Amino acid sequence: MDTVNEESHDVAAYGVRLADDYDAIYGGVFDTEGAVDLLFDLAAGGRVLEFGVGTGRIALPLAQRSLDVWGVDGSPSMLERLREKPGGEKVTTVCGDFASASADGKFDLVLLLVNTIYAMPTQDDQVTCFANAARHLAPGGRFVIEAWVPDPPRGDDLGLRARRLGRGFAGLVIEDHDAARQILSTTQIVISETGQTRSFPVVHRYAWPAELDLMARLNGMTLEDRWADWHRRPFGARSTDHISVWRAN
């Protein structure tokens, strides 16, 4: 399918830095099979729109199951990688900011996965993103977010943790926490098996699940389900991640 172009502000920097190596660095890190199975069930044969589609990890296998899949991403480089993959022509892409970009028609499922909601720099921006999802949903349609449950470093100390990456890569994350603004400014260091090291900044404006629920209600959506993972395990006090599903009223 053809690509629809939209003007965007500086939402492409992440893709510029990582597009060439994204699939290798994060290969095997995520539960792609579990995600695709559950999302296919939720779509119920309807149309799917993914915000932050990236290189098509989720969009491509959903399109291969004969769903009408669209994807929005701010990075032309990421979208180019998607189109180069087998089946890439089956996903209609929109290059633009997923908080404001438009796709044609209404969708039964809108997706925002792998903590991408936290890429929005302020609470207002996140509410705007929810509003854009709501605008694209058909009556009774679902908005799905995958994100980690906030557990930021305490006090003024920098946080340091290891991160699991694809085979042949190791990762370290240095975190600087601004509790007043709920912002984690991180430097992610990626080390390859050949010893090559690269680093890149990532800024997250995190939000607790209850805060996201309020954003959904402000935009005419109601929480339908929340799970701890893609296999519908119950979400609880010790859950480190959540899959949240809101339904348009």
Accessible surface in RSA format (square Angstrom, percent):
REM  Atomic radii and reference values for relative SASA: ProtOr
REM  Chains: A
REM  Algorithm: Lee & Richards
REM  Probe-radius: 1.40
REM  Slices: 20
REM RES _ NUM      All-atoms   Total-Side   Main-Chain    Non-polar    All polar
REM                ABS   REL    ABS   REL    ABS   REL    ABS   REL    ABS   REL
RES MET A   1   122.70  63.5  82.92  54.9  39.78  94.7  89.49  76.1  33.21  44.0
RES ASP A   2   123.49  86.5 113.42 112.9  10.06  23.8  34.77  81.8  88.72  88.5
RES THR A   3    46.43  33.0  22.69  23.0  23.74  56.6  20.25  27.2  26.18  39.6
RES VAL A   4    59.90  39.4  56.17  50.8   3.74   9.0  59.90  52.1   0.00   0.0
RES ASN A   5   122.63  84.6  98.18  94.9  24.46  58.9  31.63  76.1  91.01  88.0
RES GLU A   6    59.66  34.3  40.48  30.6  19.18  45.7  22.18  42.9  37.48  30.6
RES GLU A   7   175.96 101.0 146.93 111.2  29.03  69.1  68.67 132.8 107.29  87.6
RES SER A   8    52.77  44.6  15.03  20.1  37.74  86.9   7.22  15.4  45.55  63.8
RES HIS A   9   125.49  68.6 106.23  73.8  19.25  49.3  85.52  88.1  39.97  46.5
RES ASP A  10   121.10  84.8  90.56  90.1  30.53  72.2  43.18 101.6  77.92  77.7
RES VAL A  11    46.91  30.9  23.45  21.2  23.45  56.5  30.76  26.7  16.14  43.8
RES ALA A  12    21.64  19.9  21.64  33.4   0.00   0.0  21.64  30.5   0.00   0.0
RES ALA A  13    38.05  35.0  31.46  48.5   6.60  15.0  36.84  51.9   1.21   3.2
RES TYR A  14    81.63  38.1  79.29  45.1   2.34   6.1  64.72  48.6  16.91  20.8
RES GLY A  15     1.96   2.4   0.00   N/A   1.96   2.4   0.38   1.0   1.58   3.5
RES VAL A  16   104.80  69.0  81.91  74.2  22.89  55.2  83.28  72.4  21.52  58.4
RES ARG A  17    90.08  37.8  76.01  38.7  14.06  33.5  42.99  58.8  47.08  28.5
RES LEU A  18     0.32   0.2   0.05   0.0   0.28   0.7   0.32   0.2   0.00   0.0
RES ALA A  19     6.16   5.7   2.29   3.5   3.87   8.8   2.29   3.2   3.87  10.3
RES ASP A  20   110.20  77.2  77.98  77.6  32.22  76.2  28.55  67.2  81.65  81.4
RES ASP A  21    55.61  39.0  54.61  54.4   1.00   2.4   5.89  13.9  49.72  49.6
RES TYR A  22    34.36  16.0  34.36  19.6   0.00   0.0  12.71   9.6  21.65  26.7
RES ASP A  23    64.10  44.9  52.87  52.6  11.23  26.6  37.49  88.2  26.61  26.5
RES ALA A  24    57.42  52.8  39.49  60.9  17.92  40.8  51.05  71.9   6.37  16.9
RES ILE A  25     0.48   0.3   0.48   0.4   0.00   0.0   0.48   0.3   0.00   0.0
RES TYR A  26     9.92   4.6   6.00   3.4   3.92  10.2   5.57   4.2   4.36   5.4
RES GLY A  27    36.94  45.5   0.00   N/A  36.94  45.5  29.62  81.3   7.32  16.4
RES GLY A  28    64.93  80.1   0.00   N/A  64.93  80.1  39.36 108.0  25.57  57.3
RES VAL A  29    27.52  18.1  13.10  11.9  14.43  34.8  13.14  11.4  14.38  39.0
RES PHE A  30    41.01  20.5  23.88  14.8  17.13  44.6  29.05  17.6  11.96  34.2
RES ASP A  31    60.54  42.4  44.85  44.6  15.69  37.1  34.47  81.1  26.07  26.0
RES THR A  32    40.55  28.8  38.43  39.0   2.13   5.1  31.83  42.8   8.72  13.2
RES GLU A  33   132.57  76.1 123.26  93.3   9.31  22.2  46.76  90.4  85.81  70.1
RES GLY A  34     4.74   5.8   0.00   N/A   4.74   5.8   3.27   9.0   1.47   3.3
RES ALA A  35     1.00   0.9   1.00   1.5   0.00   0.0   1.00   1.4   0.00   0.0
RES VAL A  36     4.67   3.1   4.67   4.2   0.00   0.0   4.67   4.1   0.00   0.0
RES ASP A  37    57.46  40.2  55.90  55.6   1.56   3.7  24.49  57.6  32.97  32.9
RES LEU A  38     3.63   2.0   1.45   1.0   2.18   5.5   3.25   2.3   0.38   1.0
RES LEU A  39     0.04   0.0   0.00   0.0   0.04   0.1   0.00   0.0   0.04   0.1
RES PHE A  40    67.61  33.8  66.15  41.0   1.46   3.8  66.15  40.1   1.46   4.2
RES ASP A  41    85.07  59.6  64.85  64.5  20.22  47.8  19.91  46.9  65.16  65.0
RES LEU A  42    15.56   8.7  11.95   8.5   3.61   9.1  13.35   9.4   2.21   6.0
RES ALA A  43     2.70   2.5   0.03   0.0   2.67   6.1   0.03   0.0   2.67   7.1
RES ALA A  44    86.55  79.6  46.24  71.4  40.31  91.7  60.82  85.6  25.74  68.2
RES GLY A  45    62.23  76.7   0.00   N/A  62.23  76.7  28.48  78.2  33.75  75.6
RES GLY A  46    15.77  19.5   0.00   N/A  15.77  19.5  15.37  42.2   0.41   0.9
RES ARG A  47    58.77  24.7  58.77  30.0   0.00   0.0  41.82  57.2  16.95  10.3
RES VAL A  48     0.19   0.1   0.19   0.2   0.00   0.0   0.19   0.2   0.00   0.0
RES LEU A  49     0.10   0.1   0.10   0.1   0.00   0.0   0.10   0.1   0.00   0.0
RES GLU A  50     8.81   5.1   8.81   6.7   0.00   0.0   0.36   0.7   8.44   6.9
RES PHE A  51     0.56   0.3   0.16   0.1   0.41   1.1   0.16   0.1   0.41   1.2
RES GLY A  52    22.70  28.0   0.00   N/A  22.70  28.0   5.51  15.1  17.19  38.5
RES VAL A  53     6.22   4.1   0.00   0.0   6.22  15.0   0.00   0.0   6.22  16.9
RES GLY A  54    11.44  14.1   0.00   N/A  11.44  14.1  11.44  31.4   0.00   0.0
RES THR A  55     2.42   1.7   0.52   0.5   1.90   4.5   0.23   0.3   2.19   3.3
RES GLY A  56     0.36   0.4   0.00   N/A   0.36   0.4   0.00   0.0   0.36   0.8
RES ARG A  57    57.06  24.0  45.01  22.9  12.04  28.7  43.93  60.0  13.12   8.0
RES ILE A  58     2.69   1.5   1.74   1.3   0.95   2.3   1.74   1.2   0.95   2.6
RES ALA A  59     0.35   0.3   0.00   0.0   0.35   0.8   0.35   0.5   0.00   0.0
RES LEU A  60    13.38   7.5  13.19   9.4   0.19   0.5  13.19   9.3   0.19   0.5
RES PRO A  61    34.75  25.3  33.54  30.6   1.20   4.4  33.82  27.9   0.93   5.8
RES LEU A  62     0.23   0.1   0.23   0.2   0.00   0.0   0.23   0.2   0.00   0.0
RES ALA A  63     5.60   5.2   0.59   0.9   5.02  11.4   0.59   0.8   5.02  13.3
RES GLN A  64   104.00  58.2  77.70  56.8  26.30  62.6  24.43  52.0  79.56  60.3
RES ARG A  65    94.88  39.8  77.21  39.4  17.67  42.1  33.13  45.3  61.75  37.4
RES SER A  66   108.54  91.7  70.60  94.2  37.94  87.4  45.60  97.1  62.95  88.2
RES LEU A  67    15.18   8.5   4.68   3.3  10.49  26.4   6.73   4.7   8.45  22.7
RES ASP A  68    50.41  35.3  41.28  41.1   9.13  21.6  28.04  66.0  22.37  22.3
RES VAL A  69     0.05   0.0   0.05   0.0   0.00   0.0   0.05   0.0   0.00   0.0
RES TRP A  70    24.66   9.9  24.66  11.9   0.00   0.0  22.82  12.2   1.84   3.0
RES GLY A  71     0.00   0.0   0.00   N/A   0.00   0.0   0.00   0.0   0.00   0.0
RES VAL A  72     0.72   0.5   0.72   0.6   0.00   0.0   0.72   0.6   0.00   0.0
RES ASP A  73    16.53  11.6  16.19  16.1   0.34   0.8   1.00   2.3  15.53  15.5
RES GLY A  74     6.11   7.5   0.00   N/A   6.11   7.5   0.71   2.0   5.39  12.1
RES SER A  75     2.54   2.1   2.54   3.4   0.00   0.0   2.54   5.4   0.00   0.0
RES PRO A  76    74.36  54.2  71.08  64.8   3.28  11.9  73.07  60.3   1.29   8.0
RES SER A  77    32.13  27.2  30.62  40.9   1.51   3.5   5.31  11.3  26.82  37.6
RES MET A  78     7.31   3.8   7.31   4.8   0.00   0.0   7.31   6.2   0.00   0.0
RES LEU A  79     1.64   0.9   1.64   1.2   0.00   0.0   1.64   1.1   0.00   0.0
RES GLU A  80    79.95  45.9  79.78  60.4   0.17   0.4  16.23  31.4  63.72  52.0
RES ARG A  81    62.10  26.1  60.69  30.9   1.41   3.3  22.17  30.3  39.93  24.2
RES LEU A  82     0.00   0.0   0.00   0.0   0.00   0.0   0.00   0.0   0.00   0.0
RES ARG A  83    99.48  41.8  80.69  41.1  18.80  44.8  34.66  47.4  64.82  39.3
RES GLU A  84   116.52  66.9  79.52  60.2  37.01  88.1  47.77  92.4  68.75  56.1
RES LYS A  85    56.51  27.6  50.31  30.9   6.20  14.8  39.95  36.0  16.56  17.6
RES PRO A  86   119.08  86.8 103.87  94.7  15.22  55.3 116.63  96.3   2.45  15.2
RES GLY A  87    15.38  19.0   0.00   N/A  15.38  19.0   6.35  17.4   9.03  20.2
RES GLY A  88     0.45   0.6   0.00   N/A   0.45   0.6   0.00   0.0   0.45   1.0
RES GLU A  89   103.88  59.6  96.93  73.3   6.94  16.5  63.28 122.4  40.59  33.1
RES LYS A  90    96.44  47.0  89.49  54.9   6.95  16.5  53.12  47.8  43.31  46.1
RES VAL A  91     2.29   1.5   0.00   0.0   2.29   5.5   0.00   0.0   2.29   6.2
RES THR A  92     8.00   5.7   8.00   8.1   0.00   0.0   6.97   9.4   1.04   1.6
RES THR A  93     0.82   0.6   0.49   0.5   0.33   0.8   0.00   0.0   0.82   1.2
RES VAL A  94     0.19   0.1   0.19   0.2   0.00   0.0   0.19   0.2   0.00   0.0
RES CYS A  95    16.09  12.2  16.09  17.9   0.00   0.0   5.40  13.7  10.68  11.5
RES GLY A  96     0.25   0.3   0.00   N/A   0.25   0.3   0.25   0.7   0.00   0.0
RES ASP A  97    15.08  10.6  12.58  12.5   2.49   5.9   2.75   6.5  12.33  12.3
RES PHE A  98    22.40  11.2  22.39  13.9   0.01   0.0  22.39  13.6   0.01   0.0
RES ALA A  99     7.77   7.1   7.61  11.7   0.16   0.4   7.61  10.7   0.16   0.4
RES SER A 100    73.42  62.0  57.03  76.1  16.39  37.8  40.64  86.5  32.78  45.9
RES ALA A 101     0.93   0.9   0.09   0.1   0.84   1.9   0.70   1.0   0.24   0.6
RES SER A 102    66.70  56.4  61.18  81.6   5.52  12.7  30.81  65.6  35.90  50.3
RES ALA A 103    10.24   9.4   0.00   0.0  10.24  23.3   1.19   1.7   9.05  24.0
RES ASP A 104   101.40  71.0  96.24  95.8   5.17  12.2  29.73  70.0  71.68  71.5
RES GLY A 105    51.12  63.0   0.00   N/A  51.12  63.0  33.89  93.0  17.23  38.6
RES LYS A 106   112.73  55.0 101.86  62.5  10.87  25.9  72.31  65.1  40.42  43.1
RES PHE A 107     0.13   0.1   0.00   0.0   0.13   0.3   0.13   0.1   0.00   0.0
RES ASP A 108    54.10  37.9  51.83  51.6   2.26   5.4   9.29  21.9  44.80  44.7
RES LEU A 109     0.00   0.0   0.00   0.0   0.00   0.0   0.00   0.0   0.00   0.0
RES VAL A 110     0.00   0.0   0.00   0.0   0.00   0.0   0.00   0.0   0.00   0.0
RES LEU A 111     0.37   0.2   0.37   0.3   0.00   0.0   0.37   0.3   0.00   0.0
RES LEU A 112     0.14   0.1   0.00   0.0   0.14   0.3   0.00   0.0   0.14   0.4
RES LEU A 113     6.05   3.4   3.09   2.2   2.97   7.5   3.09   2.2   2.97   8.0
RES VAL A 114    36.13  23.8  25.48  23.1  10.65  25.7  27.08  23.5   9.04  24.5
RES ASN A 115    28.02  19.3  26.95  26.0   1.06   2.6   1.78   4.3  26.23  25.4
RES THR A 116    32.01  22.8  27.31  27.7   4.70  11.2  18.59  25.0  13.42  20.3
RES ILE A 117     0.16   0.1   0.10   0.1   0.06   0.1   0.10   0.1   0.06   0.2
RES TYR A 118     0.31   0.1   0.00   0.0   0.31   0.8   0.00   0.0   0.31   0.4
RES ALA A 119    57.44  52.8  37.83  58.4  19.61  44.6  38.67  54.5  18.77  49.7
RES MET A 120    14.25   7.4  14.25   9.4   0.00   0.0   8.35   7.1   5.90   7.8
RES PRO A 121    78.30  57.1  71.72  65.4   6.58  23.9  75.40  62.3   2.90  18.0
RES THR A 122    65.32  46.5  62.39  63.3   2.93   7.0  62.33  83.7   2.99   4.5
RES GLN A 123    84.10  47.0  80.78  59.0   3.32   7.9  15.16  32.3  68.94  52.3
RES ASP A 124   107.94  75.6 104.49 104.0   3.45   8.2  28.83  67.9  79.11  78.9
RES ASP A 125    46.14  32.3  45.99  45.8   0.15   0.4   2.71   6.4  43.44  43.3
RES GLN A 126     0.00   0.0   0.00   0.0   0.00   0.0   0.00   0.0   0.00   0.0
RES VAL A 127    40.63  26.7  40.63  36.8   0.00   0.0  40.63  35.3   0.00   0.0
RES THR A 128    62.96  44.8  59.97  60.8   2.99   7.1  37.64  50.6  25.31  38.3
RES CYS A 129     0.00   0.0   0.00   0.0   0.00   0.0   0.00   0.0   0.00   0.0
RES PHE A 130     0.00   0.0   0.00   0.0   0.00   0.0   0.00   0.0   0.00   0.0
RES ALA A 131    22.48  20.7  21.09  32.5   1.40   3.2  21.72  30.6   0.76   2.0
RES ASN A 132     0.89   0.6   0.89   0.9   0.00   0.0   0.00   0.0   0.89   0.9
RES ALA A 133     0.00   0.0   0.00   0.0   0.00   0.0   0.00   0.0   0.00   0.0
RES ALA A 134    28.23  26.0  15.66  24.2  12.57  28.6  16.08  22.6  12.15  32.2
RES ARG A 135   132.20  55.5 120.32  61.3  11.88  28.3  74.93 102.4  57.26  34.7
RES HIS A 136    10.19   5.6   9.69   6.7   0.50   1.3   7.58   7.8   2.61   3.0
RES LEU A 137    10.01   5.6   0.20   0.1   9.81  24.7   0.20   0.1   9.81  26.4
RES ALA A 138    19.78  18.2  19.78  30.5   0.00   0.0  19.78  27.9   0.00   0.0
RES PRO A 139   131.02  95.5 103.70  94.5  27.32  99.3 109.05  90.0  21.96 136.5
RES GLY A 140    26.61  32.8   0.00   N/A  26.61  32.8  20.28  55.7   6.33  14.2
RES GLY A 141     4.02   5.0   0.00   N/A   4.02   5.0   3.95  10.8   0.07   0.2
RES ARG A 142    43.34  18.2  43.34  22.1   0.00   0.0   0.24   0.3  43.10  26.1
RES PHE A 143     0.00   0.0   0.00   0.0   0.00   0.0   0.00   0.0   0.00   0.0
RES VAL A 144     0.00   0.0   0.00   0.0   0.00   0.0   0.00   0.0   0.00   0.0
RES ILE A 145     0.04   0.0   0.04   0.0   0.00   0.0   0.04   0.0   0.00   0.0
RES GLU A 146    28.99  16.6  28.92  21.9   0.06   0.1   5.21  10.1  23.77  19.4
RES ALA A 147     0.97   0.9   0.00   0.0   0.97   2.2   0.97   1.4   0.00   0.0
RES TRP A 148    47.84  19.2  47.84  23.2   0.00   0.0  42.72  22.8   5.12   8.3
RES VAL A 149    32.87  21.6  26.32  23.8   6.55  15.8  26.32  22.9   6.55  17.8
RES PRO A 150    10.76   7.8   0.00   0.0  10.76  39.1   0.00   0.0  10.76  66.9
RES ASP A 151   110.54  77.4  86.62  86.2  23.92  56.6  29.63  69.7  80.92  80.7
RES PRO A 152    15.69  11.4  12.57  11.5   3.11  11.3  13.79  11.4   1.90  11.8
RES PRO A 153    22.24  16.2   8.60   7.8  13.64  49.6  21.08  17.4   1.16   7.2
RES ARG A 154   171.47  72.0 157.35  80.2  14.12  33.6  86.07 117.6  85.40  51.8
RES GLY A 155    62.32  76.9   0.00   N/A  62.32  76.9  41.01 112.5  21.31  47.7
RES ASP A 156   149.86 105.0 117.47 116.9  32.39  76.6  41.44  97.5 108.42 108.1
RES ASP A 157   110.58  77.5 104.07 103.6   6.51  15.4  28.43  66.9  82.16  81.9
RES LEU A 158   113.57  63.2  88.14  63.1  25.42  63.9  88.14  61.9  25.42  68.4
RES GLY A 159    12.41  15.3   0.00   N/A  12.41  15.3  12.34  33.9   0.07   0.2
RES LEU A 160   123.37  68.7  89.64  64.1  33.73  84.8  89.64  63.0  33.73  90.8
RES ARG A 161   111.71  46.9 104.46  53.3   7.24  17.2  56.59  77.3  55.12  33.4
RES ALA A 162    79.76  73.3  56.91  87.8  22.85  52.0  57.02  80.3  22.74  60.2
RES ARG A 163    58.09  24.4  48.59  24.8   9.50  22.6  13.63  18.6  44.46  26.9
RES ARG A 164   162.99  68.4 145.39  74.1  17.60  41.9  73.64 100.6  89.36  54.2
RES LEU A 165    18.62  10.4   2.46   1.8  16.16  40.6   2.46   1.7  16.16  43.5
RES GLY A 166     2.34   2.9   0.00   N/A   2.34   2.9   1.21   3.3   1.13   2.5
RES ARG A 167   240.13 100.8 208.02 106.0  32.12  76.5  87.90 120.1 152.23  92.3
RES GLY A 168    22.54  27.8   0.00   N/A  22.54  27.8  13.96  38.3   8.58  19.2
RES PHE A 169    58.05  29.0  38.16  23.6  19.89  51.7  40.53  24.6  17.52  50.1
RES ALA A 170    55.75  51.3  51.05  78.8   4.70  10.7  55.24  77.8   0.51   1.3
RES GLY A 171     7.18   8.8   0.00   N/A   7.18   8.8   2.15   5.9   5.02  11.2
RES LEU A 172    68.93  38.4  68.41  48.9   0.53   1.3  68.41  48.0   0.53   1.4
RES VAL A 173     2.10   1.4   2.10   1.9   0.00   0.0   2.10   1.8   0.00   0.0
RES ILE A 174    60.02  34.2  58.89  43.9   1.13   2.7  58.89  42.4   1.13   3.1
RES GLU A 175    16.90   9.7  16.90  12.8   0.00   0.0   0.00   0.0  16.90  13.8
RES ASP A 176    76.96  53.9  74.65  74.3   2.31   5.5  11.81  27.8  65.15  65.0
RES HIS A 177    33.61  18.4  11.95   8.3  21.66  55.4  10.02  10.3  23.59  27.4
RES ASP A 178    48.52  34.0  42.94  42.7   5.58  13.2  23.34  54.9  25.18  25.1
RES ALA A 179    69.49  63.9  52.34  80.8  17.16  39.0  52.47  73.9  17.03  45.1
RES ALA A 180   101.79  93.6  56.38  87.0  45.41 103.3  69.62  98.0  32.17  85.2
RES ARG A 181   148.79  62.5 138.53  70.6  10.27  24.4  64.11  87.6  84.68  51.3
RES GLN A 182    36.14  20.2  36.14  26.4   0.00   0.0   6.53  13.9  29.61  22.5
RES ILE A 183    14.14   8.0  14.10  10.5   0.04   0.1  14.10  10.1   0.04   0.1
RES LEU A 184     7.46   4.2   7.46   5.3   0.00   0.0   7.46   5.2   0.00   0.0
RES SER A 185    49.76  42.1  44.86  59.9   4.91  11.3  25.43  54.2  24.33  34.1
RES THR A 186     8.88   6.3   4.22   4.3   4.65  11.1   5.14   6.9   3.74   5.6
RES THR A 187    54.35  38.7  53.84  54.6   0.52   1.2  22.10  29.7  32.26  48.8
RES GLN A 188    14.96   8.4  14.96  10.9   0.00   0.0   1.77   3.8  13.19  10.0
RES ILE A 189    38.09  21.7  37.38  27.8   0.71   1.7  37.38  26.9   0.71   1.9
RES VAL A 190     4.17   2.7   3.60   3.3   0.57   1.4   3.60   3.1   0.57   1.5
RES ILE A 191    61.59  35.1  60.21  44.9   1.38   3.3  60.21  43.4   1.38   3.8
RES SER A 192    20.55  17.4  16.00  21.3   4.55  10.5  16.35  34.8   4.20   5.9
RES GLU A 193   150.71  86.5 108.49  82.1  42.22 100.5  43.66  84.4 107.05  87.4
RES THR A 194   118.32  84.2  78.77  79.9  39.54  94.2  79.36 106.6  38.96  58.9
RES GLY A 195    50.86  62.7   0.00   N/A  50.86  62.7  29.82  81.8  21.04  47.1
RES GLN A 196   126.42  70.7 114.30  83.5  12.12  28.8  37.86  80.6  88.56  67.2
RES THR A 197    82.20  58.5  54.05  54.8  28.14  67.1  40.53  54.4  41.66  63.0
RES ARG A 198    72.05  30.3  64.90  33.1   7.16  17.0  39.08  53.4  32.98  20.0
RES SER A 199    70.92  59.9  43.68  58.3  27.24  62.7   8.50  18.1  62.41  87.4
RES PHE A 200     3.67   1.8   1.96   1.2   1.71   4.5   3.67   2.2   0.00   0.0
RES PRO A 201    77.12  56.2  73.70  67.2   3.42  12.4  73.85  61.0   3.27  20.3
RES VAL A 202    20.75  13.7  16.03  14.5   4.72  11.4  20.75  18.0   0.00   0.0
RES VAL A 203    77.88  51.2  64.57  58.5  13.31  32.1  64.57  56.1  13.31  36.1
RES HIS A 204    29.48  16.1  29.48  20.5   0.00   0.0  15.80  16.3  13.68  15.9
RES ARG A 205    18.28   7.7  17.70   9.0   0.58   1.4   1.58   2.2  16.69  10.1
RES TYR A 206     3.70   1.7   3.70   2.1   0.00   0.0   0.08   0.1   3.62   4.5
RES ALA A 207     0.00   0.0   0.00   0.0   0.00   0.0   0.00   0.0   0.00   0.0
RES TRP A 208   105.97  42.5 105.97  51.3   0.00   0.0  91.27  48.7  14.71  23.9
RES PRO A 209    14.19  10.3  14.19  12.9   0.00   0.0  14.19  11.7   0.00   0.0
RES ALA A 210    73.93  68.0  64.67  99.8   9.26  21.1  66.49  93.6   7.44  19.7
RES GLU A 211    31.23  17.9  23.98  18.1   7.25  17.3  26.29  50.9   4.94   4.0
RES LEU A 212     0.00   0.0   0.00   0.0   0.00   0.0   0.00   0.0   0.00   0.0
RES ASP A 213    20.07  14.1  19.63  19.5   0.44   1.0   5.90  13.9  14.16  14.1
RES LEU A 214    86.76  48.3  86.76  62.1   0.00   0.0  86.76  60.9   0.00   0.0
RES MET A 215     3.99   2.1   3.99   2.6   0.00   0.0   3.99   3.4   0.00   0.0
RES ALA A 216     0.18   0.2   0.18   0.3   0.00   0.0   0.18   0.3   0.00   0.0
RES ARG A 217   147.19  61.8 126.81  64.6  20.38  48.5  56.14  76.7  91.05  55.2
RES LEU A 218   119.34  66.5  85.07  60.9  34.28  86.2  89.41  62.8  29.93  80.5
RES ASN A 219    31.69  21.9  15.89  15.4  15.80  38.1   8.76  21.1  22.93  22.2
RES GLY A 220    34.85  43.0   0.00   N/A  34.85  43.0  27.48  75.4   7.37  16.5
RES MET A 221     0.93   0.5   0.37   0.2   0.55   1.3   0.37   0.3   0.55   0.7
RES THR A 222    72.03  51.2  71.57  72.6   0.47   1.1  57.85  77.7  14.18  21.4
RES LEU A 223    67.52  37.6  46.22  33.1  21.30  53.5  46.22  32.5  21.30  57.3
RES GLU A 224    61.94  35.6  33.62  25.4  28.32  67.4  27.69  53.6  34.25  28.0
RES ASP A 225    51.62  36.2  46.43  46.2   5.20  12.3   5.26  12.4  46.36  46.2
RES ARG A 226    42.32  17.8  23.94  12.2  18.38  43.8  10.14  13.9  32.18  19.5
RES TRP A 227    27.41  11.0  27.41  13.3   0.00   0.0  13.00   6.9  14.42  23.4
RES ALA A 228    24.26  22.3  16.26  25.1   8.00  18.2  16.26  22.9   8.00  21.2
RES ASP A 229    37.50  26.3  34.55  34.4   2.95   7.0  27.26  64.1  10.24  10.2
RES TRP A 230    14.57   5.8   9.69   4.7   4.88  11.4   6.42   3.4   8.15  13.2
RES HIS A 231   105.71  57.8  80.62  56.0  25.09  64.2  53.50  55.1  52.21  60.8
RES ARG A 232   110.98  46.6  96.45  49.2  14.54  34.6  39.33  53.7  71.66  43.4
RES ARG A 233   137.42  57.7 135.26  68.9   2.16   5.1  49.99  68.3  87.44  53.0
RES PRO A 234   118.19  86.1 100.99  92.1  17.20  62.5 106.94  88.3  11.24  69.9
RES PHE A 235    66.49  33.3  40.56  25.1  25.93  67.5  40.64  24.6  25.86  74.0
RES GLY A 236    35.55  43.8   0.00   N/A  35.55  43.8  32.62  89.5   2.93   6.6
RES ALA A 237   116.80 107.4  63.68  98.3  53.12 120.8  77.05 108.5  39.76 105.3
RES ARG A 238   228.35  95.9 203.44 103.7  24.91  59.3  83.55 114.2 144.80  87.8
RES SER A 239    23.06  19.5   5.43   7.2  17.63  40.6   8.92  19.0  14.14  19.8
RES THR A 240    99.02  70.4  90.81  92.1   8.21  19.6  73.12  98.2  25.90  39.2
RES ASP A 241    62.13  43.5  61.16  60.9   0.97   2.3  15.90  37.4  46.23  46.1
RES HIS A 242     0.00   0.0   0.00   0.0   0.00   0.0   0.00   0.0   0.00   0.0
RES ILE A 243     3.04   1.7   3.04   2.3   0.00   0.0   3.04   2.2   0.00   0.0
RES SER A 244     0.00   0.0   0.00   0.0   0.00   0.0   0.00   0.0   0.00   0.0
RES VAL A 245     0.00   0.0   0.00   0.0   0.00   0.0   0.00   0.0   0.00   0.0
RES TRP A 246     0.47   0.2   0.47   0.2   0.00   0.0   0.47   0.3   0.00   0.0
RES ARG A 247    90.00  37.8  89.62  45.7   0.39   0.9  26.60  36.4  63.40  38.4
RES ALA A 248    19.13  17.6  13.28  20.5   5.84  13.3  13.28  18.7   5.84  15.5
RES ASN A 249   131.06  90.4  68.57  66.3  62.49 150.5  66.29 159.5  64.77  62.6
END  Absolute sums over single chains surface
CHAIN  1 A    11779.1       9272.7       2506.5       6388.2       5391.0
END  Absolute sums over all chains
TOTAL         11779.1       9272.7       2506.5       6388.2       5391.0
